Structures are given as structure tokens and as C-alpha cells.
Amino acid sequence: MRKVQIPVGIQLYTVRQAVASDFKSVVRELARMGYAGVEFAGQYGNMEPAELASFLTETGLQACGQHVSVDDILNPGSRAYAYAKALNCPWLTTSGAGLVEKDWAGAIARYQKAGATAKANGCVFTYHNHAQEFIRINGVYAEDLLIQQTDPSEVQLELDTFWIRRGGPDPVAYIAQFPGRVPQIHLKDMHPITCEFVEVGTGLMDLRGIFQVARRVGAKWVIVEQDLCHGPELESARLSIENLKKEGLA
């Protein structure tokens, strides 16, 4: 039986300077490279939702998510919902830098409310982790408290492989615990010595293991993201997708 191929997208934050300069040309180039989708992070090319949807159709790309503020998700009138509807892309994602140390219980309650709001408006809330969520609170990872204390039908996960590894756990083993709750996986790679961001396929991440576990948990997208590129952004994006193609993963 042929394995289901999970589509590979790219988080536009990876190429944020390039898209700020020439959004349409950069997105078209990402499509030519072989990415199947793009995830937005506040940059929409100064296009209204319908215009952006038409542009993506032209490129052959799909929208695989939007990273927005929790305030936007809590507000059904926000433009995030208009883009989600026009792009036929249900996932609204947020993260909460610094909140584990400040008021994690309060943050979890807010994310549950955001999840319920998203669901009531035809969308899916996903929470994006960083390393902070692997601080232990009374012996339990903060991320696990979020998962345990929220409704899985309303709060899902965009698990980030780099930040899981920086936090301590093995990304493959960690993701495997949550079948049906991880529609998006952020694929990043890590330098084996310096632990810096590097292009996918040039670091220590178990790429095949990540794609295998993505299939097992029912992920809809694997999304390349590089928080900091040490060279030209588009060349980093190109190298990552080319390395995945060489492995038969894209």
C-alpha cells in the first residue's frame, strides 16, 4: 500500500524580508520550488481576502494556516476569520511567549475560550509551542498541562520540532502521544553543535521519523519554518525543500 504523502508548506515568516519587498514574486517562486502551501504570519501582500484567494489559486498553492494574535481569534469580526473563509483554510494559530512564567493557568483558560470561539465560527484553533512550554510545573510540562486542561475538539496543536527539541523531549516521541490532535507540524532543523537554526536536512532532526509520526497522528501539513536564515531567505527555503525532495518526503 502506498504511503499517504503529507503536503509540505512553508511559513512565510521564513522569508519575511523577501515577501515584504515583493510578495507576489516571492510566493510564486516558492510554488516553483515545490512547496504545496503557505502559512501566513501577518503578511498578506496588502491584498484583501478574495484577492489573495484568487492569487493563491493562480499559483497552485494552498493556504495551510494563519499565525495571528489570540485577540484576533477571540474576535469573530477580525480579519483573520475573513481570510480563513476566503482561503478555505480553517487553522488559526497563536503562541504565548513568556506566559508560562507569568500566568499559565490564565493563559490556558484564554486559549480554551479562543478554541471555542474558533470552532463556533467554522475554524480550528491550534497552539504553537516554543521551548518555554517544556518548563515543568509541579513535575509536568507546561505544554502537557495545556493539552490536559483543554477540550481536544476545540484546542489543537501546531507542534514545532525545533522548540520541542530545545525544550528537552525527542520530537518524534512527543508528537506520537497526540493522535488526532496535531493537524500542523512545524519542521525546523537544528545544528548538532551550536543548536542554531539551519536549513531542513542539514541538521540533526530525524526527518523520516517526523514524517512517519506525522502520518500516524493524522497531521494535514508539515510546514517548513526557519526563524533565522544565515544567508538569503529564498535560498534557505530552496535548500530545505530540495533536501526533502532528495529524501522522497516532498
N, C-alpha and C positions, 0 to 999 in steps of 0.2 A: 504493500500500500504506500502510495506517495505521501510524503510528509506535507502537511499544510505549511505553505510559505507565509510567514508573517511579514506584512509590508514594513519597509523601513522609511521613516520620515526623518526630518531634521528640525530641531528647534531653531527658529530664526535668530534667537539670541546669540547663537554661534557666529553669525555673520552680521551682527547688529550694525557695525560701522558701514559695511558694504550696502546693506539694504537702506540705510539712512541716506546714502548718496544716490542710489539708483535702484529702487525697489524692484521694478518690473524686470529689468535686465538680470538682476541677481537671481530672482526667483525662476526666471526662465532657464538660467544656467544650472541651477540646482536640479531642475527637471531633466535637463540634458545629461547631467551626471548620472542619473538613475535613481534619485530619491523619488519615492512614491507619494510623499505628503510633506506638508509643512505645519509646524506648530507655531502659533503666534505668541509674541510676548510684548504687546503694546504697540507694535508697528504694523500698520495695515496699508502702507503705501499711500496714505491720505485718500483712500478710497472708501466710499460708502459700502455697506454690506452687499447690496445687489451687484455693484460694480466689481467688487472683489471676487464675488462668487463667479461672475462671468469670466473674469481674468483667470481664475484657477482652472475653470473648465477649458479655456483656451490652452493652458499649459499642460493639461492632463494630470495635474496634481490634485490631491485631496487635502482637505484640512484635517489634521489629526489632533487638534486641541488648541486651547487658548489659555495662556497663563495670565491671570488677572488678579485684582485685589479681592479680598474676601468681602469688602464693602460692595463691590460690583455684583458679586454672586448673591449677596443678601438683598439686592435691589432688582426686582424683576423688570424695572424700567430702564436698567442700564444698557448701554450699547453692546455689552458682552452677549446679552441674550439675542439682540438683533443680528449680530454676526453669527452666533450659533445657529440660528434659524436659517439664515440665508446660505450659510456654508454647509448646511446639513451635517453639522459637527456637534455632538451633544456635550463633549467634555469641557468643563470649566474647572481650571486647576488653580490652586493657590498654595502658598507656603508661608511659614511664620517664623522668620529669623528672630532669634532672641526670646521667643515666647516660652520655650521650655524653662528657661531660668527665671522668667518673670511671673507668669501665671498660666501654667499649662492646663490646669483644670478649667480655668475660664476660657482658654483658647479652644479646648476640646468641645465645650458646650457651644461655643460660637460656630465651630466647624459643623457640628451636628445640625444647628439651625440653618447654616448655609446649604448643607446637603439636602435638607427637607425643602428648602426654597427652590433649589435647582430641580429637584425631582418634580415638584408641583408645577414647574414651568417647562417640563419636557427635556430637561438637561441632566447631566450626571456630574456631580461634584467629585473631583479627585484631589487628594492631598499629596503634595510633592515634598519629600523629605530632604533634609541636609544632614550633616553629621550630628547636629545638636539633638536630634531625636533618638540618638543612641547613648545619651546620658541615662544612667539608671536612677530611677526614683523608687525608693524602697525596694531596690533589687530588681526592678522591672524597667526595661527600655521604655522611654517616653513614647516612642512610636507604637509599642505594643499596647500601652495604655490607651492611646488614641483608637487603635483598632478594636480593642476590647470594649470600649465605652461608647462606641457609636454604632448606629444601625448600618449593617453592610449593604442594605438596599438603598441607602442614602449617602453614605460616605465610602468612597472607593479610593484607590491608591494609584499614584504615579510614582513608582519606586525607582530611585536613582542609584545605579550600580556603584558609581564612584563614591557617593557620600555614604552609602551603606558600608563600603569597604573602609573608608576613613573612620567611620564610627566604630568599627570592630568586627561585625559579622561577615561571614562569607556571603556575597550577594546571591549566588545560586541557591544555597541552602535557605537563606532568609526568604527569598521570593517564593520558594516552593511551599511555604507554610500557608499561603493565602490563595488557594484556587478560587476562581470566580470573583476575586476582588481587585484584580490588578489589570485594568484594561490598557494601561500605558506603562512602558518601561523606558527610562532614560538610560541610554547606553553611552557611557563615557569610559575612557581608558586612563590608566594611571602609570606613571613612570615607576619602575620597580625599585629605584633607589631614592629619588627625590620626592616621590609621591605627587609630582606636579601633573597637571592636565596634559595629556598627549593625544595624538590622533588615534582613533579606534584602530586596533590591530598592531599598534607599536608599543603597547604596554603589557601589563601583567594580567589583564582581565581574561577570563575563560569565555571567549566569545561563543563557542559551540554550546557550552553549558548554559549560557544565558539564553540563547535562542531555544534550546531544548526545554528549559524551565518555563520560558515564555509560552510555548505551546501548551505545556502541561497545565498552567494556571489559566489559560484561556485569554491571554493578552491579545488585544486587537492591533497594537502597534508597538514596534521597537523604534525609539526616536533617538537619533544621534544628537548629542549636545557636547560642545566643548566650551566651558566657561571662559577660558582664556587661551587664545591662539598665539603661539610664539612667532608665527610667520603670517603671511597673507591669509585672511579668513577663508576666502574661497578655495585656496589651495589646501587648507586643513580639511575643509568639507569634502573636497575631491579625494584626498588621500584616504579618509575614513570610509567612504563608500566603495572606493576601489579595493581596499583591503577586505571589505565584507564580500564583495563580488568574488575575489580570489578564493575565499573560503566557502563559496556557494551559499552564502547567507543573504544575499541581496541580488 
